[in-house]
Amino acid sequence: KSYRPLTVLTFRWNRALHGLERPSWFHVTNVTLHALVCVLYHLLLRRCLGLARSLSLSASLLFACHPIHTEAVSLTQHNITAKTTLYFLTIILKHHHYSIMHIITVTR
C-alpha cells in the first residue's frame, strides 16, 4: 500500500461534489487532467525546445491520443500518472521561465 495524499484528496473531492451514484465525474476529472498535460506538453515543446508551432501541435496531438495513455485516462485509480506528469511539466516550464528571466536580468 502506498501513501498518495493528493490522489486520495481528489477522490474525496469528486465524491463530495458528485457522490458515488455518478461515477462518470471521476472519468471527467481524468480526461481534464490529461488535457491539461497535453497543453503543458505543447508549451514545453514550443518554449523550451523551440519547435515550430505545427510540429509541436502535431506532437502534442500524438501524445494526446497515443494508446499508451489509455489506462491513465480511462481508469480512475490511475489518475496519479496525470497528476505527476502535470506537476513535472509545470516545474520544467517554471524553471525554464525563471532561467530566461534570470539571463535577461543579468545581462542588463
C-alpha positions as CSV (number, residue, x, y, z in Angstrom):
1,K,0.0,0.0,0.0
2,S,1.3,3.4,-0.9
3,Y,0.7,6.9,0.6
4,R,-0.6,9.3,-2.1
5,P,-2.5,12.1,-0.3
6,L,-3.2,14.1,-3.5
7,T,-4.9,11.2,-5.2
8,V,-7.0,10.5,-2.1
9,L,-7.9,14.2,-1.8
10,T,-9.1,14.4,-5.4
11,F,-11.1,11.2,-5.0
12,R,-12.7,12.7,-1.9
13,W,-13.4,16.0,-3.8
14,N,-15.1,14.0,-6.6
15,R,-17.1,12.0,-4.1
16,A,-18.1,15.2,-2.1
17,L,-19.1,17.1,-5.2
18,H,-20.8,14.4,-7.2
19,G,-21.4,11.4,-5.0
20,L,-20.8,7.8,-5.9
21,E,-24.0,7.5,-7.9
22,R,-22.4,9.4,-10.7
23,P,-19.0,7.8,-11.4
24,S,-18.7,9.5,-14.7
25,W,-17.3,12.6,-13.0
26,F,-14.2,10.5,-12.0
27,H,-13.6,9.9,-15.7
28,V,-14.2,13.6,-16.5
29,T,-11.5,14.5,-13.9
30,N,-9.1,12.1,-15.6
31,V,-9.8,13.5,-19.1
32,T,-9.4,17.1,-17.8
33,L,-6.1,16.2,-16.2
34,H,-4.9,14.6,-19.4
35,A,-6.0,17.6,-21.5
36,L,-4.0,19.9,-19.2
37,V,-1.0,17.6,-19.5
38,C,-1.3,17.8,-23.3
39,V,-1.4,21.6,-23.2
40,L,1.6,21.8,-21.0
41,Y,3.4,19.3,-23.3
42,H,2.7,21.6,-26.2
43,L,4.0,24.6,-24.3
44,L,7.1,22.6,-23.3
45,L,7.8,21.8,-27.0
46,R,7.3,25.4,-28.1
47,R,9.0,27.3,-25.3
48,C,11.8,25.0,-24.1
49,L,12.7,23.2,-27.3
50,G,11.8,26.0,-29.7
51,L,9.9,23.7,-32.1
52,A,7.7,25.2,-34.8
53,R,4.0,25.6,-34.0
54,S,2.8,23.0,-36.4
55,L,5.4,20.4,-35.3
56,S,4.7,20.9,-31.6
57,L,1.0,20.8,-32.2
58,S,1.2,17.5,-34.1
59,A,3.5,16.0,-31.4
60,S,1.0,17.1,-28.7
61,L,-1.9,15.6,-30.6
62,L,0.1,12.4,-31.0
63,F,0.8,12.5,-27.3
64,A,-2.9,13.1,-26.5
65,C,-4.3,10.2,-28.5
66,H,-1.5,7.7,-28.1
67,P,-2.8,4.3,-26.9
68,I,-0.2,4.0,-24.1
69,H,-2.2,6.7,-22.2
70,T,-5.4,4.6,-22.3
71,E,-5.1,3.3,-18.7
72,A,-4.0,6.6,-17.3
73,V,-7.1,8.3,-18.7
74,S,-9.8,5.6,-18.5
75,L,-9.1,4.0,-15.1
76,T,-9.9,6.2,-12.1
77,Q,-7.2,4.7,-9.9
78,H,-4.5,5.7,-12.4
79,N,-5.0,9.5,-12.2
80,I,-1.8,9.7,-10.2
81,T,0.0,9.4,-13.6
82,A,-1.6,12.5,-15.0
83,K,-1.1,14.5,-11.8
84,T,2.5,13.6,-11.6
85,T,3.1,14.5,-15.2
86,L,1.2,17.7,-14.7
87,Y,3.4,18.6,-11.8
88,F,6.6,17.6,-13.6
89,L,5.8,19.6,-16.7
90,T,4.8,22.7,-14.7
91,I,8.1,22.6,-12.8
92,I,10.1,22.3,-16.0
93,L,8.2,25.2,-17.6
94,K,8.6,27.4,-14.5
95,H,12.3,26.6,-14.3
96,H,12.7,27.5,-17.9
97,H,10.8,30.8,-17.4
98,Y,12.9,31.6,-14.4
99,S,16.2,30.8,-16.1
100,I,15.2,33.0,-19.1
101,M,14.2,35.9,-16.8
102,H,17.4,35.4,-14.8
103,I,19.5,35.7,-18.0
104,I,17.7,38.8,-19.1
105,T,18.2,40.4,-15.6
106,V,21.9,39.5,-15.5
107,T,22.6,40.8,-19.0
108,R,21.1,44.3,-18.3
